[in-house]
Amino acid sequence: MLKTPSPSSMEMEIQKSWMKEMKAYADELKTDNAGNVIAVLNPDAEFKVLLAGHCDEIALVINRIDEQGYLHFDKMGGINPKAAVGMKVTVLGYNHSITGVIGVNAQHHGGLKDEFGLEDLFIDCGAKSKQEMEKFVQIGDLAVYKRDPEVMMDRYISGRGLDNRTGQFIVGEVLRKLAQRSINVGVYAASTVNEETNMGGAYFAAAGIQPTMAIACDVTFATDYPGVNKNKHGDVRLEGGPVLAKGAPINRKINQLLEKSASSLNLGLQYELTPRMTGTDADRMRLTGQGVPVSLVSLPLRYMHSPVETVSIKDMEEEIDLLVDMIANLTGNESLNPLED
C-alpha cells in the first residue's frame, strides 16, 4: 500500500487493491460515488460501528507547463515547500507516469531565498520544450514524492504517505480480526477518500451508513524528537501507545469504552486535545444525519507531511488490538448519550 500512489482525488488504484484484500473477510463490500470502499461485517445489526481510515496522501498538482518544459505546481493537501526541495517525484501523467526532480538553485548562484513558496519551485522531467512535455503531462495531473518505505531498527516504518495509509491498514486489520470472532454489532470499515483536501469521503460514508457511532483512525503529531516544544504541542511518543482525543467533538462514552479495553489489555494510552475541531474525518462524520457520536484514535507519527513520515509498528499493533477488543465487547445495547447512566 505504501508503494501505491494515492493522491487526494486520485485514490482509485489503492482502493481497488484494498477492496481485493478485504474481499475474503467481509460479509459485504460497498463503494460509493465519492470513491470510498466500505467492508462490512454483520450488516443486519441495528447497532453500527463505523471505522474510518483515509487512504489519500498529500500531492502536487500541475498548474503550468512553461515553454522550456518545466512543470510548475500547487499543492493538493498540506505540502511543505521546504520538505519538497531537491526531492524526486513521480508525475502521474495522463499517458503514463514519469520521473522528475524538484529543481534547486545552486548555492553558488545564490540558492533559495530565505522565504519561499511552491511558486518558487518547479519539476524537471528532462523535457526540452513545452510541446515535448505535453505528450506526457497536462494541467491537473498529480505528482507524489518518489520515496520507498523503509524499516528502521526493526521497530519503525518510514516513508511518504503514512498519513494515512496506516489508518487504512488499521481499519482493514480490525475487520479481518473481528471476522474470526462472534460480534453483536455491525462493523463498517471504511477506506475513505479526500481527507487531505475536503473530508468529503467521510461525509459520504457516514451519510450513507448512518452509524450508531464512528471512530476516525488517523495519525497525530509525535513530539519526541529534537526541536519540538512539548509545552506547546504536548508529549506524544512513538511506542507510547495509541492516542485518544479529548475535546468538544469527542463522545466521552466512546472514550470510556476504549479506556476500559486498554485497561483489560494492559495497553498504554496517550492523549491529545482537540478543543473545537479534530482536523480529521471525525469532524465530517459527526455532522451527518441526525448527528453521530464520534471518537478519534490516532497513531503517533513523526515528521508530518514530509517524505519521511515515521511510525512505530508496536503502536499500530496496539491500536488494532484496542479497537478489536472494544468492538468485540459491545453488546449492541450501549447508550452513547452522556446524560444517561
Phi and psi restraints in degrees (value plus and minus 20) as a CYANA .aco file:
   2 LEU   PHI     -90.0   -50.0
   2 LEU   PSI     -39.9     0.1
   3 LYS   PHI    -110.5   -70.5
   3 LYS   PSI     -25.6    14.4
   4 THR   PHI    -115.3   -75.3
   4 THR   PSI      98.1   138.1
   5 PRO   PHI     -80.1   -40.1
   5 PRO   PSI     114.9   154.9
   6 SER   PHI    -163.3  -123.3
   6 SER   PSI      34.7    74.7
   7 PRO   PHI     -83.0   -43.0
   7 PRO   PSI     127.3   167.3
   8 SER   PHI     -74.4   -34.4
   8 SER   PSI     108.9   148.9
   9 SER   PHI      71.3   111.3
   9 SER   PSI     -27.7    12.3
  10 MET   PHI    -159.7  -119.7
  10 MET   PSI      39.1    79.1
  11 GLU   PHI    -118.3   -78.3
  11 GLU   PSI     -11.7    28.3
  12 MET   PHI     -80.3   -40.3
  12 MET   PSI     -62.0   -22.0
  13 GLU   PHI     -85.0   -45.0
  13 GLU   PSI     -66.2   -26.2
  14 ILE   PHI     -90.3   -50.3
  14 ILE   PSI     -51.2   -11.2
  15 GLN   PHI     -87.3   -47.3
  15 GLN   PSI     -60.0   -20.0
  16 LYS   PHI     -84.4   -44.4
  16 LYS   PSI     -57.7   -17.7
  17 SER   PHI     -87.0   -47.0
  17 SER   PSI     -64.4   -24.4
  18 TRP   PHI     -85.0   -45.0
  18 TRP   PSI     -60.3   -20.3
  19 MET   PHI     -81.6   -41.6
  19 MET   PSI     -60.6   -20.6
  20 LYS   PHI     -82.9   -42.9
  20 LYS   PSI     -60.6   -20.6
  21 GLU   PHI     -86.9   -46.9
  21 GLU   PSI     -56.3   -16.3
  22 MET   PHI    -100.6   -60.6
  22 MET   PSI     -37.2     2.8
  23 LYS   PHI     -77.2   -37.2
  23 LYS   PSI     -55.9   -15.9
  24 ALA   PHI     -93.9   -53.9
  24 ALA   PSI     -36.5     3.5
  25 TYR   PHI    -133.0   -93.0
  25 TYR   PSI     -42.9    -2.9
  26 ALA   PHI    -107.7   -67.7
  26 ALA   PSI     125.8   165.8
  27 ASP   PHI     -93.4   -53.4
  27 ASP   PSI     -44.7    -4.7
  28 GLU   PHI    -176.0  -136.0
  28 GLU   PSI     122.6   162.6
  29 LEU   PHI    -140.8  -100.8
  29 LEU   PSI     113.4   153.4
  30 LYS   PHI    -146.2  -106.2
  30 LYS   PSI     131.9   171.9
  31 THR   PHI    -149.3  -109.3
  31 THR   PSI     147.1   187.1
  32 ASP   PHI    -160.9  -120.9
  32 ASP   PSI     158.9   198.9
  33 ASN   PHI     -93.7   -53.7
  33 ASN   PSI     -29.3    10.7
  34 ALA   PHI    -101.6   -61.6
  34 ALA   PSI     -44.6    -4.6
  35 GLY   PHI      89.0   129.0
  35 GLY   PSI     -14.8    25.2
  36 ASN   PHI     -87.5   -47.5
  36 ASN   PSI     132.1   172.1
  37 VAL   PHI    -140.1  -100.1
  37 VAL   PSI     110.7   150.7
  38 ILE   PHI    -146.8  -106.8
  38 ILE   PSI      98.5   138.5
  39 ALA   PHI    -118.3   -78.3
  39 ALA   PSI     112.3   152.3
  40 VAL   PHI    -142.5  -102.5
  40 VAL   PSI     116.3   156.3
  41 LEU   PHI    -134.7   -94.7
  41 LEU   PSI     119.8   159.8
  42 ASN   PHI      36.0    76.0
  42 ASN   PSI      37.4    77.4
  43 PRO   PHI     -86.6   -46.6
  43 PRO   PSI     -35.7     4.3
  44 ASP   PHI    -107.6   -67.6
  44 ASP   PSI     -25.9    14.1
  45 ALA   PHI     -87.9   -47.9
  45 ALA   PSI     121.9   161.9
  46 GLU   PHI     -95.3   -55.3
  46 GLU   PSI     -56.6   -16.6
  47 PHE   PHI    -105.9   -65.9
  47 PHE   PSI      98.8   138.8
  48 LYS   PHI    -137.2   -97.2
  48 LYS   PSI     108.0   148.0
  49 VAL   PHI    -128.3   -88.3
  49 VAL   PSI      99.8   139.8
  50 LEU   PHI    -122.1   -82.1
  50 LEU   PSI     102.5   142.5
  51 LEU   PHI    -127.9   -87.9
  51 LEU   PSI     105.7   145.7
  52 ALA   PHI    -141.6  -101.6
  52 ALA   PSI     102.0   142.0
  53 GLY   PHI    -146.7  -106.7
  53 GLY   PSI      99.0   139.0
  54 HIS   PHI    -100.1   -60.1
  54 HIS   PSI     123.0   163.0
  55 CYS   PHI    -119.6   -79.6
  55 CYS   PSI     -29.2    10.8
  56 ASP   PHI    -101.7   -61.7
  56 ASP   PSI     132.9   172.9
  57 GLU   PHI    -142.2  -102.2
  57 GLU   PSI     140.3   180.3
  58 ILE   PHI     -86.8   -46.8
  58 ILE   PSI     136.6   176.6
  59 ALA   PHI    -176.9  -136.9
  59 ALA   PSI     155.4   195.4
  60 LEU   PHI    -126.3   -86.3
  60 LEU   PSI     123.1   163.1
  61 VAL   PHI    -141.1  -101.1
  61 VAL   PSI     106.9   146.9
  62 ILE   PHI     -91.4   -51.4
  62 ILE   PSI     104.5   144.5
  63 ASN   PHI    -137.1   -97.1
  63 ASN   PSI     -26.9    13.1
  64 ARG   PHI    -183.0  -143.0
  64 ARG   PSI     122.4   162.4
  65 ILE   PHI    -137.3   -97.3
  65 ILE   PSI      97.5   137.5
  66 ASP   PHI    -104.7   -64.7
  66 ASP   PSI     155.1   195.1
  67 GLU   PHI     -84.2   -44.2
  67 GLU   PSI     -44.1    -4.1
  68 GLN   PHI    -107.4   -67.4
  68 GLN   PSI     -23.0    17.0
  69 GLY   PHI      73.6   113.6
  69 GLY   PSI     -14.1    25.9
  70 TYR   PHI     -98.5   -58.5
  70 TYR   PSI     125.6   165.6
  71 LEU   PHI    -119.2   -79.2
  71 LEU   PSI     110.2   150.2
  72 HIS   PHI    -128.4   -88.4
  72 HIS   PSI     132.4   172.4
  73 PHE   PHI    -167.8  -127.8
  73 PHE   PSI     140.9   180.9
  74 ASP   PHI    -137.7   -97.7
  74 ASP   PSI    -195.7  -155.7
  75 LYS   PHI    -122.7   -82.7
  75 LYS   PSI     124.3   164.3
  76 MET   PHI    -134.6   -94.6
  76 MET   PSI      66.8   106.8
  77 GLY   PHI      80.9   120.9
  77 GLY   PSI    -191.1  -151.1
  78 GLY   PHI    -103.4   -63.4
  78 GLY   PSI      49.1    89.1
  79 ILE   PHI     -95.8   -55.8
  79 ILE   PSI     112.8   152.8
  80 ASN   PHI    -116.1   -76.1
  80 ASN   PSI      93.4   133.4
  81 PRO   PHI     -76.6   -36.6
  81 PRO   PSI     -56.5   -16.5
  82 LYS   PHI     -88.3   -48.3
  82 LYS   PSI     -49.9    -9.9
  83 ALA   PHI     -97.3   -57.3
  83 ALA   PSI     -38.4     1.6
  84 ALA   PHI    -103.2   -63.2
  84 ALA   PSI     -40.6    -0.6
  85 VAL   PHI     -80.4   -40.4
  85 VAL   PSI     106.3   146.3
  86 GLY   PHI      58.0    98.0
  86 GLY   PSI     -12.9    27.1
  87 MET   PHI    -103.6   -63.6
  87 MET   PSI     130.3   170.3
  88 LYS   PHI    -103.4   -63.4
  88 LYS   PSI     126.7   166.7
  89 VAL   PHI    -153.3  -113.3
  89 VAL   PSI     136.3   176.3
  90 THR   PHI    -125.6   -85.6
  90 THR   PSI      97.3   137.3
  91 VAL   PHI    -110.6   -70.6
  91 VAL   PSI      99.9   139.9
  92 LEU   PHI    -107.0   -67.0
  92 LEU   PSI      56.1    96.1
  93 GLY   PHI     -89.5   -49.5
  93 GLY   PSI     142.3   182.3
  94 TYR   PHI     -89.4   -49.4
  94 TYR   PSI     -41.6    -1.6
  95 ASN   PHI    -114.0   -74.0
  95 ASN   PSI     -74.6   -34.6
  96 HIS   PHI    -182.3  -142.3
  96 HIS   PSI     148.7   188.7
  97 SER   PHI     -97.8   -57.8
  97 SER   PSI     123.3   163.3
  98 ILE   PHI    -154.6  -114.6
  98 ILE   PSI     138.7   178.7
  99 THR   PHI    -112.6   -72.6
  99 THR   PSI     123.2   163.2
 100 GLY   PHI    -162.7  -122.7
 100 GLY   PSI     150.2   190.2
 101 VAL   PHI    -148.0  -108.0
 101 VAL   PSI     124.9   164.9
 102 ILE   PHI    -106.0   -66.0
 102 ILE   PSI      88.9   128.9
 103 GLY   PHI     -86.1   -46.1
 103 GLY   PSI     130.0   170.0
 104 VAL   PHI    -149.4  -109.4
 104 VAL   PSI     108.4   148.4
 105 ASN   PHI     -85.9   -45.9
 105 ASN   PSI     102.6   142.6
 106 ALA   PHI     -77.1   -37.1
 106 ALA   PSI     125.0   165.0
 107 GLN   PHI     -79.8   -39.8
 107 GLN   PSI     -50.6   -10.6
 108 HIS   PHI     -83.2   -43.2
 108 HIS   PSI     -44.7    -4.7
 109 HIS   PHI    -122.1   -82.1
 109 HIS   PSI      -4.2    35.8
 110 GLY   PHI      88.1   128.1
 110 GLY   PSI     -35.1     4.9
 111 GLY   PHI      42.7    82.7
 111 GLY   PSI    -185.9  -145.9
 112 LEU   PHI    -101.1   -61.1
 112 LEU   PSI     127.9   167.9
 113 LYS   PHI     -89.1   -49.1
 113 LYS   PSI     140.6   180.6
 114 ASP   PHI     -78.6   -38.6
 114 ASP   PSI     -62.3   -22.3
 115 GLU   PHI    -132.0   -92.0
 115 GLU   PSI     101.0   141.0
 116 PHE   PHI    -164.8  -124.8
 116 PHE   PSI     141.9   181.9
 117 GLY   PHI    -149.3  -109.3
 117 GLY   PSI    -195.4  -155.4
 118 LEU   PHI     -81.0   -41.0
 118 LEU   PSI     -49.3    -9.3
 119 GLU   PHI     -86.3   -46.3
 119 GLU   PSI     -33.8     6.2
 120 ASP   PHI    -112.2   -72.2
 120 ASP   PSI     -23.3    16.7
 121 LEU   PHI    -129.9   -89.9
 121 LEU   PSI     146.2   186.2
 122 PHE   PHI    -176.2  -136.2
 122 PHE   PSI     142.5   182.5
 123 ILE   PHI    -130.3   -90.3
 123 ILE   PSI     110.1   150.1
 124 ASP   PHI    -127.2   -87.2
 124 ASP   PSI      93.4   133.4
 125 CYS   PHI    -123.0   -83.0
 125 CYS   PSI     -15.8    24.2
 126 GLY   PHI      71.7   111.7
 126 GLY   PSI     -17.0    23.0
 127 ALA   PHI     -92.3   -52.3
 127 ALA   PSI     132.1   172.1
 128 LYS   PHI    -119.7   -79.7
 128 LYS   PSI     -31.5     8.5
 129 SER   PHI    -178.0  -138.0
 129 SER   PSI     145.1   185.1
 130 LYS   PHI     -80.9   -40.9
 130 LYS   PSI     -61.2   -21.2
 131 GLN   PHI     -81.7   -41.7
 131 GLN   PSI     -60.9   -20.9
 132 GLU   PHI     -87.0   -47.0
 132 GLU   PSI     -61.8   -21.8
 133 MET   PHI     -86.1   -46.1
 133 MET   PSI     -54.3   -14.3
 134 GLU   PHI     -89.7   -49.7
 134 GLU   PSI     -30.6     9.4
 135 LYS   PHI     -92.2   -52.2
 135 LYS   PSI     -38.1     1.9
 136 PHE   PHI    -138.2   -98.2
 136 PHE   PSI     -53.2   -13.2
 137 VAL   PHI    -151.1  -111.1
 137 VAL   PSI     123.2   163.2
 138 GLN   PHI    -150.2  -110.2
 138 GLN   PSI     145.2   185.2
 139 ILE   PHI     -77.6   -37.6
 139 ILE   PSI     114.8   154.8
 140 GLY   PHI      76.6   116.6
 140 GLY   PSI     -31.5     8.5
 141 ASP   PHI     -87.7   -47.7
 141 ASP   PSI     137.5   177.5
 142 LEU   PHI    -133.6   -93.6
 142 LEU   PSI     137.8   177.8
 143 ALA   PHI    -159.0  -119.0
 143 ALA   PSI     124.6   164.6
 144 VAL   PHI    -145.7  -105.7
 144 VAL   PSI     137.6   177.6
 145 TYR   PHI     -80.2   -40.2
 145 TYR   PSI     119.5   159.5
 146 LYS   PHI    -111.3   -71.3
 146 LYS   PSI      74.7   114.7
 147 ARG   PHI    -169.3  -129.3
 147 ARG   PSI      95.8   135.8
 148 ASP   PHI    -101.1   -61.1
 148 ASP   PSI     126.3   166.3
 149 PRO   PHI     -89.0   -49.0
 149 PRO   PSI     131.0   171.0
 150 GLU   PHI    -149.7  -109.7
 150 GLU   PSI     128.0   168.0
 151 VAL   PHI    -124.6   -84.6
 151 VAL   PSI     108.1   148.1
 152 MET   PHI    -134.8   -94.8
 152 MET   PSI     105.5   145.5
 153 MET   PHI      35.1    75.1
 153 MET   PSI       6.6    46.6
 154 ASP   PHI      38.3    78.3
 154 ASP   PSI      -0.5    39.5
 155 ARG   PHI    -153.4  -113.4
 155 ARG   PSI     -46.4    -6.4
 156 TYR   PHI    -139.2   -99.2
 156 TYR   PSI     130.3   170.3
 157 ILE   PHI    -133.0   -93.0
 157 ILE   PSI     113.8   153.8
 158 SER   PHI    -148.4  -108.4
 158 SER   PSI     122.7   162.7
 159 GLY   PHI     148.0   188.0
 159 GLY   PSI    -191.3  -151.3
 160 ARG   PHI    -110.4   -70.4
 160 ARG   PSI     132.2   172.2
 161 GLY   PHI      49.5    89.5
 161 GLY   PSI      -1.1    38.9
 162 LEU   PHI     -83.3   -43.3
 162 LEU   PSI     -45.4    -5.4
 163 ASP   PHI    -107.1   -67.1
 163 ASP   PSI      77.1   117.1
 164 ASN   PHI    -159.8  -119.8
 164 ASN   PSI      21.1    61.1
 165 ARG   PHI     -89.5   -49.5
 165 ARG   PSI     -36.6     3.4
 166 THR   PHI     -83.7   -43.7
 166 THR   PSI     -60.0   -20.0
 167 GLY   PHI     -86.4   -46.4
 167 GLY   PSI     -60.6   -20.6
 168 GLN   PHI     -79.9   -39.9
 168 GLN   PSI     -63.2   -23.2
 169 PHE   PHI     -84.6   -44.6
 169 PHE   PSI     -63.9   -23.9
 170 ILE   PHI     -82.3   -42.3
 170 ILE   PSI     -66.8   -26.8
 171 VAL   PHI     -86.0   -46.0
 171 VAL   PSI     -52.0   -12.0
 172 GLY   PHI     -87.6   -47.6
 172 GLY   PSI     -61.8   -21.8
 173 GLU   PHI     -86.5   -46.5
 173 GLU   PSI     -58.0   -18.0
 174 VAL   PHI     -80.4   -40.4
 174 VAL   PSI     -66.0   -26.0
 175 LEU   PHI     -83.4   -43.4
 175 LEU   PSI     -62.1   -22.1
 176 ARG   PHI     -80.0   -40.0
 176 ARG   PSI     -62.5   -22.5
 177 LYS   PHI     -92.7   -52.7
 177 LYS   PSI     -57.0   -17.0
 178 LEU   PHI     -88.9   -48.9
 178 LEU   PSI     -46.4    -6.4
 179 ALA   PHI     -83.2   -43.2
 179 ALA   PSI     -38.6     1.4
 180 GLN   PHI    -113.8   -73.8
 180 GLN   PSI     -17.6    22.4
 181 ARG   PHI    -145.2  -105.2
 181 ARG   PSI     143.9   183.9
 182 SER   PHI    -109.1   -69.1
 182 SER   PSI     103.6   143.6
 183 ILE   PHI    -146.1  -106.1
 183 ILE   PSI     135.7   175.7
 184 ASN   PHI    -121.1   -81.1
 184 ASN   PSI     -22.7    17.3
 185 VAL   PHI    -147.8  -107.8
 185 VAL   PSI     143.5   183.5
 186 GLY   PHI    -103.8   -63.8
 186 GLY   PSI     118.6   158.6
 187 VAL   PHI    -139.3   -99.3
 187 VAL   PSI     107.9   147.9
 188 TYR   PHI    -141.9  -101.9
 188 TYR   PSI      79.2   119.2
 189 ALA   PHI    -110.4   -70.4
 189 ALA   PSI      90.6   130.6
 190 ALA   PHI    -128.5   -88.5
 190 ALA   PSI     103.7   143.7
 191 SER   PHI    -111.3   -71.3
 191 SER   PSI      82.4   122.4
 192 THR   PHI    -114.5   -74.5
 192 THR   PSI     141.2   181.2
 193 VAL   PHI    -135.3   -95.3
 193 VAL   PSI     143.4   183.4
 194 ASN   PHI      48.8    88.8
 194 ASN   PSI      -6.2    33.8
 195 GLU   PHI     -83.0   -43.0
 195 GLU   PSI     -57.2   -17.2
 196 GLU   PHI     -90.0   -50.0
 196 GLU   PSI     -33.0     7.0
 197 THR   PHI    -140.4  -100.4
 197 THR   PSI     -61.2   -21.2
 198 ASN   PHI    -170.9  -130.9
 198 ASN   PSI     -25.2    14.8
 199 MET   PHI      40.8    80.8
 199 MET   PSI      -0.2    39.8
 200 GLY   PHI     -85.2   -45.2
 200 GLY   PSI     -51.6   -11.6
 201 GLY   PHI     -80.6   -40.6
 201 GLY   PSI     -63.7   -23.7
 202 ALA   PHI     -82.6   -42.6
 202 ALA   PSI     -58.0   -18.0
 203 TYR   PHI     -84.1   -44.1
 203 TYR   PSI     -67.2   -27.2
 204 PHE   PHI     -77.5   -37.5
 204 PHE   PSI     -66.1   -26.1
 205 ALA   PHI     -82.2   -42.2
 205 ALA   PSI     -71.2   -31.2
 206 ALA   PHI     -89.1   -49.1
 206 ALA   PSI     -57.6   -17.6
 207 ALA   PHI     -84.2   -44.2
 207 ALA   PSI     -55.9   -15.9
 208 GLY   PHI     -96.6   -56.6
 208 GLY   PSI     -56.0   -16.0
 209 ILE   PHI    -105.7   -65.7
 209 ILE   PSI     -54.9   -14.9
 210 GLN   PHI      33.5    73.5
 210 GLN   PSI      42.3    82.3
 211 PRO   PHI     -93.0   -53.0
 211 PRO   PSI     140.0   180.0
 212 THR   PHI     -94.5   -54.5
 212 THR   PSI     -58.5   -18.5
 213 MET   PHI    -165.7  -125.7
 213 MET   PSI     137.0   177.0
 214 ALA   PHI    -156.7  -116.7
 214 ALA   PSI     119.6   159.6
 215 ILE   PHI    -145.4  -105.4
 215 ILE   PSI     101.2   141.2
 216 ALA   PHI    -104.9   -64.9
 216 ALA   PSI     111.4   151.4
 217 CYS   PHI    -131.5   -91.5
 217 CYS   PSI      83.0   123.0
 218 ASP   PHI    -152.2  -112.2
 218 ASP   PSI    -184.9  -144.9
 219 VAL   PHI    -133.8   -93.8
 219 VAL   PSI     141.4   181.4
 220 THR   PHI    -159.6  -119.6
 220 THR   PSI     150.5   190.5
 221 PHE   PHI     -95.0   -55.0
 221 PHE   PSI      92.9   132.9
 222 ALA   PHI     -92.8   -52.8
 222 ALA   PSI     126.2   166.2
 223 THR   PHI    -145.0  -105.0
 223 THR   PSI       6.1    46.1
 224 ASP   PHI    -121.4   -81.4
 224 ASP   PSI      11.6    51.6
 225 TYR   PHI    -150.7  -110.7
 225 TYR   PSI     143.0   183.0
 226 PRO   PHI     -79.1   -39.1
 226 PRO   PSI     122.9   162.9
 227 GLY   PHI      73.8   113.8
 227 GLY   PSI     -22.5    17.5
 228 VAL   PHI    -115.0   -75.0
 228 VAL   PSI     112.7   152.7
 229 ASN   PHI    -104.5   -64.5
 229 ASN   PSI      80.3   120.3
 230 LYS   PHI     -88.9   -48.9
 230 LYS   PSI     -47.4    -7.4
 231 ASN   PHI     -83.6   -43.6
 231 ASN   PSI     -51.7   -11.7
 232 LYS   PHI    -109.9   -69.9
 232 LYS   PSI     -59.6   -19.6
 233 HIS   PHI    -130.3   -90.3
 233 HIS   PSI     -18.1    21.9
 234 GLY   PHI      64.7   104.7
 234 GLY   PSI     155.2   195.2
 235 ASP   PHI    -137.9   -97.9
 235 ASP   PSI      76.3   116.3
 236 VAL   PHI    -144.5  -104.5
 236 VAL   PSI     107.5   147.5
 237 ARG   PHI    -143.9  -103.9
 237 ARG   PSI     125.7   165.7
 238 LEU   PHI     -83.6   -43.6
 238 LEU   PSI     120.4   160.4
 239 GLU   PHI      49.5    89.5
 239 GLU   PSI      -5.9    34.1
 240 GLY   PHI    -111.8   -71.8
 240 GLY   PSI     -25.7    14.3
 241 GLY   PHI      82.8   122.8
 241 GLY   PSI     151.0   191.0
 242 PRO   PHI     -80.1   -40.1
 242 PRO   PSI     136.7   176.7
 243 VAL   PHI    -133.0   -93.0
 243 VAL   PSI     103.6   143.6
 244 LEU   PHI    -117.0   -77.0
 244 LEU   PSI     118.6   158.6
 245 ALA   PHI    -105.5   -65.5
 245 ALA   PSI     126.3   166.3
 246 LYS   PHI    -149.8  -109.8
 246 LYS   PSI     110.3   150.3
 247 GLY   PHI     145.5   185.5
 247 GLY   PSI    -198.4  -158.4
 248 ALA   PHI     -77.2   -37.2
 248 ALA   PSI     -57.2   -17.2
 249 PRO   PHI     -93.6   -53.6
 249 PRO   PSI     -35.9     4.1
 250 ILE   PHI    -110.7   -70.7
 250 ILE   PSI     112.1   152.1
 251 ASN   PHI     -96.9   -56.9
 251 ASN   PSI     100.7   140.7
 252 ARG   PHI     -85.0   -45.0
 252 ARG   PSI     -52.8   -12.8
 253 LYS   PHI     -89.9   -49.9
 253 LYS   PSI     -55.0   -15.0
 254 ILE   PHI     -85.1   -45.1
 254 ILE   PSI     -64.1   -24.1
 255 ASN   PHI     -79.9   -39.9
 255 ASN   PSI     -58.5   -18.5
 256 GLN   PHI     -83.8   -43.8
 256 GLN   PSI     -58.5   -18.5
 257 LEU   PHI     -83.9   -43.9
 257 LEU   PSI     -61.3   -21.3
 258 LEU   PHI     -86.2   -46.2
 258 LEU   PSI     -61.0   -21.0
 259 GLU   PHI     -85.4   -45.4
 259 GLU   PSI     -57.0   -17.0
 260 LYS   PHI     -82.4   -42.4
 260 LYS   PSI     -63.8   -23.8
 261 SER   PHI     -85.5   -45.5
 261 SER   PSI     -60.5   -20.5
 262 ALA   PHI     -80.8   -40.8
 262 ALA   PSI     -60.6   -20.6
 263 SER   PHI     -85.0   -45.0
 263 SER   PSI     -63.7   -23.7
 264 SER   PHI     -88.3   -48.3
 264 SER   PSI     -48.7    -8.7
 265 LEU   PHI    -111.3   -71.3
 265 LEU   PSI     -24.8    15.2
 266 ASN   PHI      38.9    78.9
 266 ASN   PSI      23.1    63.1
 267 LEU   PHI    -120.6   -80.6
 267 LEU   PSI     121.4   161.4
 268 GLY   PHI     -97.8   -57.8
 268 GLY   PSI     124.9   164.9
 269 LEU   PHI    -141.8  -101.8
 269 LEU   PSI     129.9   169.9
 270 GLN   PHI    -140.0  -100.0
 270 GLN   PSI     146.2   186.2
 271 TYR   PHI    -153.7  -113.7
 271 TYR   PSI     129.3   169.3
 272 GLU   PHI    -154.0  -114.0
 272 GLU   PSI     136.4   176.4
 273 LEU   PHI    -120.8   -80.8
 273 LEU   PSI     111.9   151.9
 274 THR   PHI    -150.1  -110.1
 274 THR   PSI      52.7    92.7
 275 PRO   PHI     -77.3   -37.3
 275 PRO   PSI     -62.0   -22.0
 276 ARG   PHI    -133.4   -93.4
 276 ARG   PSI     -69.6   -29.6
 277 MET   PHI    -157.0  -117.0
 277 MET   PSI     139.2   179.2
 278 THR   PHI    -116.0   -76.0
 278 THR   PSI     -41.1    -1.1
 279 GLY   PHI      52.7    92.7
 279 GLY   PSI       0.5    40.5
 280 THR   PHI    -151.7  -111.7
 280 THR   PSI    -197.7  -157.7
 281 ASP   PHI     -76.1   -36.1
 281 ASP   PSI     -44.4    -4.4
 282 ALA   PHI     -76.7   -36.7
 282 ALA   PSI     -56.0   -16.0
 283 ASP   PHI     -83.7   -43.7
 283 ASP   PSI     -59.7   -19.7
 284 ARG   PHI    -100.4   -60.4
 284 ARG   PSI     -56.2   -16.2
 285 MET   PHI     -84.2   -44.2
 285 MET   PSI     -57.9   -17.9
 286 ARG   PHI     -80.1   -40.1
 286 ARG   PSI     -51.5   -11.5
 287 LEU   PHI    -123.0   -83.0
 287 LEU   PSI       5.8    45.8
 288 THR   PHI    -118.7   -78.7
 288 THR   PSI     136.3   176.3
 289 GLY   PHI      34.6    74.6
 289 GLY   PSI    -151.2  -111.2
 290 GLN   PHI    -108.3   -68.3
 290 GLN   PSI     -11.9    28.1
 291 GLY   PHI      83.6   123.6
 291 GLY   PSI     116.5   156.5
 292 VAL   PHI    -143.0  -103.0
 292 VAL   PSI     106.1   146.1
 293 PRO   PHI     -83.4   -43.4
 293 PRO   PSI     112.1   152.1
 294 VAL   PHI    -150.3  -110.3
 294 VAL   PSI     137.9   177.9
 295 SER   PHI    -158.3  -118.3
 295 SER   PSI     145.7   185.7
 296 LEU   PHI    -152.6  -112.6
 296 LEU   PSI      98.2   138.2
 297 VAL   PHI    -133.2   -93.2
 297 VAL   PSI     101.4   141.4
 298 SER   PHI    -140.5  -100.5
 298 SER   PSI     132.3   172.3
 299 LEU   PHI    -117.6   -77.6
 299 LEU   PSI     105.8   145.8
 300 PRO   PHI     -80.9   -40.9
 300 PRO   PSI     115.6   155.6
 301 LEU   PHI    -161.3  -121.3
 301 LEU   PSI     110.1   150.1
 302 ARG   PHI    -109.4   -69.4
 302 ARG   PSI     129.4   169.4
 303 TYR   PHI      44.1    84.1
 303 TYR   PSI      28.9    68.9
 304 MET   PHI     -71.4   -31.4
 304 MET   PSI     117.3   157.3
 305 HIS   PHI      38.5    78.5
 305 HIS   PSI      17.0    57.0
 306 SER   PHI    -142.2  -102.2
 306 SER   PSI     151.5   191.5
 307 PRO   PHI     -93.8   -53.8
 307 PRO   PSI     -25.1    14.9
 308 VAL   PHI    -145.6  -105.6
 308 VAL   PSI      19.1    59.1
 309 GLU   PHI     -74.6   -34.6
 309 GLU   PSI     122.8   162.8
 310 THR   PHI    -157.0  -117.0
 310 THR   PSI     110.9   150.9
 311 VAL   PHI    -153.1  -113.1
 311 VAL   PSI     146.6   186.6
 312 SER   PHI    -118.7   -78.7
 312 SER   PSI     112.7   152.7
 313 ILE   PHI     -82.7   -42.7
 313 ILE   PSI     -59.4   -19.4
 314 LYS   PHI     -80.1   -40.1
 314 LYS   PSI     -63.8   -23.8
 315 ASP   PHI     -82.4   -42.4
 315 ASP   PSI     -59.1   -19.1
 316 MET   PHI     -82.7   -42.7
 316 MET   PSI     -66.8   -26.8
 317 GLU   PHI     -82.2   -42.2
 317 GLU   PSI     -59.9   -19.9
 318 GLU   PHI     -90.5   -50.5
 318 GLU   PSI     -55.6   -15.6
 319 GLU   PHI     -85.2   -45.2
 319 GLU   PSI     -61.2   -21.2
 320 ILE   PHI     -80.8   -40.8
 320 ILE   PSI     -68.1   -28.1
 321 ASP   PHI     -81.4   -41.4
 321 ASP   PSI     -60.2   -20.2
 322 LEU   PHI     -80.6   -40.6
 322 LEU   PSI     -68.9   -28.9
 323 LEU   PHI     -88.8   -48.8
 323 LEU   PSI     -58.4   -18.4
 324 VAL   PHI     -81.5   -41.5
 324 VAL   PSI     -67.2   -27.2
 325 ASP   PHI     -84.4   -44.4
 325 ASP   PSI     -64.7   -24.7
 326 MET   PHI     -81.1   -41.1
 326 MET   PSI     -67.0   -27.0
 327 ILE   PHI     -89.6   -49.6
 327 ILE   PSI     -59.3   -19.3
 328 ALA   PHI     -83.8   -43.8
 328 ALA   PSI     -45.6    -5.6
 329 ASN   PHI    -114.2   -74.2
 329 ASN   PSI     -18.3    21.7
 330 LEU   PHI     -92.4   -52.4
 330 LEU   PSI     117.6   157.6
 331 THR   PHI    -108.6   -68.6
 331 THR   PSI     -42.4    -2.4
 332 GLY   PHI      73.9   113.9
 332 GLY   PSI     -21.8    18.2
 333 ASN   PHI    -130.7   -90.7
 333 ASN   PSI     -13.5    26.5
 334 GLU   PHI     -86.1   -46.1
 334 GLU   PSI     119.5   159.5
 335 SER   PHI    -116.8   -76.8
 335 SER   PSI     112.4   152.4
 336 LEU   PHI    -122.5   -82.5
 336 LEU   PSI     -13.2    26.8
 337 ASN   PHI     -93.0   -53.0
 337 ASN   PSI      97.9   137.9
 338 PRO   PHI     -87.0   -47.0
 338 PRO   PSI     -31.6     8.4
 339 LEU   PHI    -115.0   -75.0
 339 LEU   PSI     -22.8    17.2
 340 GLU   PHI    -128.0   -88.0
 340 GLU   PSI     119.5   159.5
